[in-house]
Amino acid sequence: MAEAAPRGMTDWIASRARWRIGEIVFWLACLLPLLPAQYLPSFLQPFWIFDRYLQLLSQIAITALFAISLDLILGYAGVVSLGHAAFFGLGAYAAGLISKFWFTDPLLGLLCSALLAGALGYISSFVILRFHGLALIMITLGLGQLLAEAANSASWLTGGADALQGIRAGKIFGVFEFDIYGQTAYIYALVVTFLVFLVARRITNSPFGMSIRGIRDNSRRMLAIGAPNQQHLRRVFTIAAAMAGVAGALLTQTTQTCSLETLNFQRSADVLVILILGGVGRLYGAMAGAIIYMIARDIFSDVNPQYWYFWIGLLLIAVVRYMPDGLLGGLSFLGSKLRRS
């Protein structure tokens, strides 16, 4: 009987890690914007608008990646952060400065940004993870503000309020050049987001992922059974910081711009809103929230450029009121009720 429980747990984790049909359909659907309109039936061609919004779609992919990185520490480990943009901004500036002063290879810049953001996450975790509750929120907020002010003060290097100038984006693998239509940028952002998503999915559907969920739900019990809580939290915090750095680097490379906006509190607040919209503790909730938020922002800013955040606020209130677990949580609850009936 002593061996049955571990084997049963292993089987349960393996069942969670299996790919569902809906997941495969979702990722295949992400390739549809790359389909030229002329290959569609003539009656569908006037309605095919996706290829005209490739730049927006690449921004959605990058935002989804950023949301996934926050979901790892907030949704799965229970670490609340209001300064996650610090790692995003560090990755963005690292990619920009590397391309300006050293080399323009996007993949090497991506790797360096991930390493720098991960290193900052690991170092800061020794301080951040000592706190809980309100103190934790204030510490993470302070870290984000500290890095933003440091970037503003070092305007000789970062460009300050005028943004970083002279960013160059080389060809991917020396072959694929970024084009004005945004096709290369979208493919690049989508592929990187998918690969990082695979890492996050593997983490959350592993014994380590179960451990950080246990720490989130009952840290004292996990300590009582001998789990190294602090080591687990530092590890996932470092991984999440590196993922956020990759998202920031993608933004710089695909837009060839980098400003203080990548480090400000607004970006940390926006990604938190995205998780609430889609569903905290669900990787696809982070992606669904990014899609909803970015499309809503694009529509609302066209309707009313000055007060578009008012409509985002109404959308957030409606979701919290009627779907407290986010869009995917609400759909999951509805699906379970339909199956029972």
C-alpha positions in Angstrom: 0.0 0.0 0.0 2.9 2.3 0.6 3.8 2.4 -3.1 0.2 2.8 -4.3 -0.2 6.5 -3.4 3.0 7.7 -5.2 2.0 5.7 -8.3 -1.5 7.0 -8.1 -0.2 10.6 -7.8 2.1 10.0 -10.7 -0.7 8.8 -12.9 -2.8 11.8 -11.9 -0.1 14.2 -12.8 0.5 12.4 -16.1 -3.2 12.7 -16.9 -3.2 16.4 -16.2 -0.1 16.8 -18.5 -1.9 15.2 -21.5 -2.8 17.6 -24.3 -6.5 18.1 -24.8 -8.1 18.6 -28.2 -9.1 22.2 -27.2 -5.5 23.1 -26.6 -4.4 21.8 -29.9 -7.2 23.7 -31.7 -6.3 26.9 -29.9 -2.6 26.8 -30.9 -3.5 25.9 -34.5 -6.0 28.8 -34.6 -3.1 31.1 -33.7 -1.6 30.3 -37.1 -4.7 31.4 -39.0 -3.7 35.1 -39.2 -0.8 34.0 -41.4 -3.1 32.6 -44.0 -3.3 34.9 -47.0 -6.8 36.0 -47.9 -6.5 34.9 -51.5 -6.4 31.3 -50.4 -9.8 31.6 -48.8 -13.2 31.2 -50.6 -14.2 34.4 -52.4 -17.2 35.0 -50.1 -14.9 35.0 -47.0 -12.1 37.2 -48.3 -13.9 40.6 -47.6 -14.3 39.5 -43.9 -10.7 38.3 -43.4 -9.1 41.0 -41.4 -6.6 39.1 -39.3 -3.6 39.7 -41.6 -4.1 43.4 -41.2 -3.7 43.2 -37.4 -0.5 41.2 -37.1 1.2 44.0 -35.0 -1.7 43.9 -32.5 -1.6 40.1 -32.5 2.2 40.1 -31.7 1.5 42.5 -28.8 -1.2 40.1 -27.6 1.3 37.2 -27.7 3.9 39.2 -25.7 1.3 40.3 -23.2 0.1 36.8 -22.8 3.7 35.6 -22.1 4.1 38.4 -19.5 0.8 37.3 -17.8 1.9 33.7 -17.7 5.0 34.7 -15.9 3.0 36.5 -13.2 0.5 33.6 -13.0 3.3 31.3 -12.0 4.0 33.2 -8.8 0.6 34.6 -8.1 -1.8 31.9 -9.3 0.3 28.8 -8.5 2.7 29.9 -5.7 0.4 32.5 -4.1 3.0 35.3 -4.1 1.3 38.6 -4.8 3.4 41.1 -6.7 2.7 44.7 -7.8 6.2 45.2 -9.2 6.5 42.4 -11.8 7.1 45.0 -14.5 10.6 45.4 -13.0 11.7 42.1 -14.6 9.8 42.9 -17.8 11.4 46.3 -18.1 14.9 45.0 -17.3 14.5 42.5 -20.1 13.3 45.2 -22.4 16.2 47.5 -21.7 18.7 44.7 -21.7 17.6 43.7 -25.2 17.7 47.3 -26.4 21.1 48.1 -25.0 22.6 44.9 -26.2 21.4 45.5 -29.8 22.7 49.1 -29.6 26.2 48.5 -28.3 27.1 44.9 -28.9 25.2 42.6 -31.2 21.9 42.6 -33.0 21.1 38.9 -33.0 17.5 38.7 -31.5 17.9 35.2 -30.0 21.1 36.0 -28.2 19.5 39.2 -26.9 16.5 37.2 -25.8 18.8 34.8 -23.9 20.8 37.6 -22.2 17.6 39.4 -21.2 16.2 36.2 -19.6 19.5 35.6 -17.7 19.6 39.2 -16.4 15.9 39.2 -15.3 16.3 35.8 -13.8 19.4 36.9 -11.8 17.5 39.9 -10.5 14.6 37.7 -9.6 16.8 35.3 -7.7 18.7 38.0 -5.8 15.5 39.9 -4.9 13.7 36.7 -3.8 15.9 36.5 -0.7 14.3 39.8 0.5 10.8 39.6 -1.1 9.9 36.1 0.0 10.6 36.9 3.7 7.4 38.9 3.8 3.7 38.1 3.5 0.4 40.0 3.0 0.5 43.8 2.8 4.3 43.9 3.5 4.9 41.7 0.5 2.8 43.9 -1.8 4.6 47.0 -0.7 8.0 45.4 -1.1 7.3 44.3 -4.7 5.8 47.7 -5.5 8.9 49.3 -4.1 11.2 47.1 -6.2 9.4 48.2 -9.3 9.4 51.8 -8.5 13.1 51.7 -7.5 14.1 50.2 -10.9 12.0 52.7 -12.8 13.6 55.6 -11.0 17.1 54.1 -11.5 16.3 53.9 -15.3 15.1 57.5 -15.3 18.1 58.7 -13.5 20.5 56.9 -15.8 19.1 58.8 -18.8 22.6 59.0 -20.3 22.3 55.2 -20.9 18.6 54.5 -21.1 17.4 57.8 -22.7 15.2 58.6 -19.8 11.8 60.1 -20.7 13.0 60.3 -24.4 13.2 56.5 -24.6 16.2 54.4 -25.7 17.4 55.4 -29.1 19.4 53.4 -31.7 17.8 50.0 -31.1 18.6 47.6 -34.0 17.0 44.3 -34.7 19.0 41.8 -36.8 17.7 38.9 -38.8 16.4 35.8 -36.9 18.9 33.0 -37.6 20.5 35.4 -40.0 17.6 34.8 -42.5 14.3 36.2 -41.3 14.1 40.0 -41.3 11.5 42.0 -39.5 9.1 43.5 -42.0 6.8 46.5 -41.9 3.7 44.3 -42.0 4.6 42.6 -38.8 4.5 39.0 -40.1 8.0 38.1 -38.9 7.3 39.8 -35.6 4.1 37.8 -35.1 5.7 34.5 -35.9 8.7 35.3 -33.7 6.5 36.4 -30.8 4.1 33.4 -31.2 6.9 30.8 -31.4 8.7 32.2 -28.3 5.5 32.5 -26.4 4.6 28.9 -27.3 8.0 27.5 -26.2 7.9 29.4 -22.9 4.3 28.2 -22.4 5.5 24.6 -22.8 8.0 25.2 -20.0 5.3 26.8 -17.8 2.9 23.9 -18.6 5.6 21.3 -17.7 6.3 23.1 -14.4 2.7 23.3 -13.3 2.0 19.7 -14.2 5.0 18.3 -12.3 5.6 17.3 -8.7 7.4 20.7 -8.3 4.2 22.4 -9.5 2.1 20.4 -7.0 4.6 21.5 -4.3 4.2 25.2 -4.9 0.4 24.8 -5.0 0.7 23.1 -1.6 2.7 26.0 -0.3 0.1 28.4 -1.6 -2.7 26.5 0.1 -1.1 25.6 3.4 2.6 26.5 3.8 2.7 25.3 7.4 1.5 21.8 6.4 4.2 21.7 3.6 6.8 22.6 6.2 5.6 19.9 8.5 6.1 17.2 5.9 9.6 18.5 5.2 9.1 20.5 2.0 11.8 23.2 1.4 9.3 26.1 1.0 11.7 28.9 0.6 13.8 27.0 -2.0 10.8 26.2 -4.0 9.5 29.7 -3.9 12.9 31.2 -4.9 13.1 28.8 -7.8 9.6 29.6 -9.2 10.2 33.3 -8.6 13.4 33.2 -10.6 11.8 31.3 -13.4 8.9 33.7 -13.5 11.3 36.7 -13.5 13.2 35.2 -16.5 10.0 34.6 -18.4 9.0 38.3 -17.8 12.4 39.3 -19.1 11.9 37.3 -22.2 8.5 39.1 -22.7 10.2 42.5 -22.3 12.9 41.6 -24.8 10.3 40.5 -27.3 8.6 43.9 -27.0 11.8 45.8 -27.6 12.9 43.6 -30.5 9.5 43.6 -32.3 8.8 47.3 -31.9 12.4 48.5 -31.8 11.5 50.9 -29.1 12.0 50.9 -25.3 10.8 53.5 -22.8 10.2 54.0 -19.1 6.7 52.8 -19.7 8.0 49.2 -19.6 9.0 49.6 -15.9 6.1 51.7 -14.5 3.4 50.6 -12.1 0.8 50.8 -14.8 2.2 47.8 -16.6 2.2 45.7 -13.3 -1.4 46.7 -12.7 -2.4 45.9 -16.2 -1.1 42.4 -16.1 -2.9 41.8 -12.8 -6.1 43.0 -14.4 -5.4 40.6 -17.3 -5.1 37.6 -14.9 -8.3 38.6 -13.1 -10.2 38.8 -16.4 -8.9 35.4 -17.7 -8.7 33.5 -14.5 -5.9 33.3 -11.9 -4.1 30.0 -11.6 -4.9 28.9 -15.2 -2.2 29.3 -17.8 -4.9 29.6 -20.5 -6.6 32.1 -18.3 -3.6 34.3 -18.7 -3.8 34.0 -22.4 -7.5 34.5 -22.6 -7.2 37.6 -20.3 -4.5 39.0 -22.6 -6.7 38.5 -25.7 -9.7 40.2 -24.0 -7.7 43.1 -22.5 -5.7 44.0 -25.6 -8.7 43.8 -28.0 -10.9 45.7 -25.6 -8.2 48.4 -25.2 -7.8 48.7 -28.9 -11.6 49.1 -29.4 -12.2 51.4 -26.4 -9.2 53.7 -27.2 -10.7 54.2 -30.7 -14.1 55.0 -29.3 -12.7 57.4 -26.6 -9.0 57.9 -26.5 -9.0 59.8 -23.2 -11.3 57.7 -21.1 -10.9 54.2 -22.5 -9.8 53.0 -19.0 -13.3 53.7 -17.8 -14.7 51.0 -20.0 -11.9 48.6 -18.9 -13.0 49.3 -15.4 -16.6 48.4 -16.2 -15.5 45.3 -17.9 -13.4 44.3 -14.9 -16.3 44.9 -12.5 -18.7 42.8 -14.7 -16.3 39.9 -14.8 -15.6 40.0 -11.0 -19.3 40.3 -10.3 -20.5 37.5 -12.5 -17.4 35.3 -13.0 -15.2 35.7 -9.8 -12.8 33.0 -11.1 -12.4 34.8 -14.4 -13.6 34.0 -17.9 -12.2 30.5 -18.0 -13.3 29.8 -14.4 -16.8 30.8 -15.3 -16.8 28.7 -18.5 -15.5 25.7 -16.5 -18.2 26.1 -13.9 -20.9 26.4 -16.6 -19.5 23.3 -18.3 -19.6 21.3 -15.1 -23.2 22.3 -14.5 -24.2 21.2 -18.0 -22.5 17.9 -17.6 -24.3 17.2 -14.3 -27.6 18.1 -15.8 
